[in-house]
């Protein structure tokens, strides 16, 4: 399980547990699973998708999506932060 925090300069958009995260990276689409090697990478414009952890699914939602106009993605020790 990955703890994901999504922020912009004004607010915290999401703070919860997910099973995977897919981002539009500078070199193409990137999917991160638990225990992935540490990474810091820019995010380009597109859609970010997170597969919700079973205990975090609300009203049948399996995935949550965030629109990106660019940002930074950081992953280390099953903690992910996205700054949009």
C-alpha positions in Angstrom: 0.0 0.0 0.0 1.2 3.5 -0.8 0.3 6.7 1.1 -0.5 9.4 -1.4 -0.7 13.1 -0.8 -1.7 15.4 -3.6 -1.2 19.2 -3.1 -1.2 22.5 -4.9 -0.1 25.8 -3.5 -3.6 26.5 -2.0 -4.7 23.2 -0.5 -4.3 19.5 0.1 -6.4 17.8 -2.6 -6.0 14.2 -1.5 -4.5 12.3 1.4 -5.1 8.6 1.5 -3.9 5.1 0.7 -3.7 3.7 -2.9 -2.4 0.5 -4.5 -0.8 2.1 -7.5 -0.3 5.5 -9.1 0.0 6.3 -12.8 1.4 9.7 -13.9 2.1 11.4 -17.2 5.9 11.6 -16.9 8.3 13.6 -19.1 9.5 10.3 -20.7 6.1 8.8 -20.9 3.5 7.2 -18.7 4.9 5.9 -15.4 3.1 3.5 -13.0 4.4 3.1 -9.4 3.6 0.1 -7.2 4.4 -0.5 -3.5 8.2 -0.9 -2.9 9.1 0.9 -6.1 12.6 2.4 -6.0 12.8 6.0 -4.8 12.1 8.5 -7.6 11.6 12.2 -8.1 10.4 13.2 -11.6 8.5 16.1 -13.3 4.9 15.5 -14.3 3.7 16.9 -17.6 0.1 17.9 -18.6 -2.4 15.1 -18.5 -4.3 12.8 -16.1 -3.0 11.2 -12.9 -4.7 8.0 -11.9 -4.6 6.2 -8.5 -6.1 2.8 -7.8 -7.7 3.2 -4.4 -6.8 0.8 -1.6 -9.7 -1.5 -0.7 -10.3 0.2 2.7 -10.3 3.7 1.0 -12.9 3.0 -1.7 -16.0 5.2 -1.3 -19.3 4.4 -2.9 -17.7 1.9 -5.3 -15.0 4.2 -6.6 -12.0 2.1 -7.6 -9.9 4.9 -9.1 -9.5 8.5 -8.5 -8.2 11.0 -11.1 -6.4 14.3 -10.9 -5.8 16.7 -13.8 -2.2 17.9 -14.2 -0.9 21.0 -16.0 2.6 20.0 -14.8 4.1 19.3 -11.4 6.5 17.2 -9.4 6.2 13.5 -8.3 8.2 12.1 -5.4 8.2 8.5 -4.1 10.2 7.1 -1.3 9.5 4.3 1.2 5.9 3.8 0.0 5.1 7.5 0.6 4.2 9.5 -2.6 3.7 13.2 -2.9 2.4 15.0 -6.0 2.8 18.8 -6.1 0.6 20.2 -8.9 
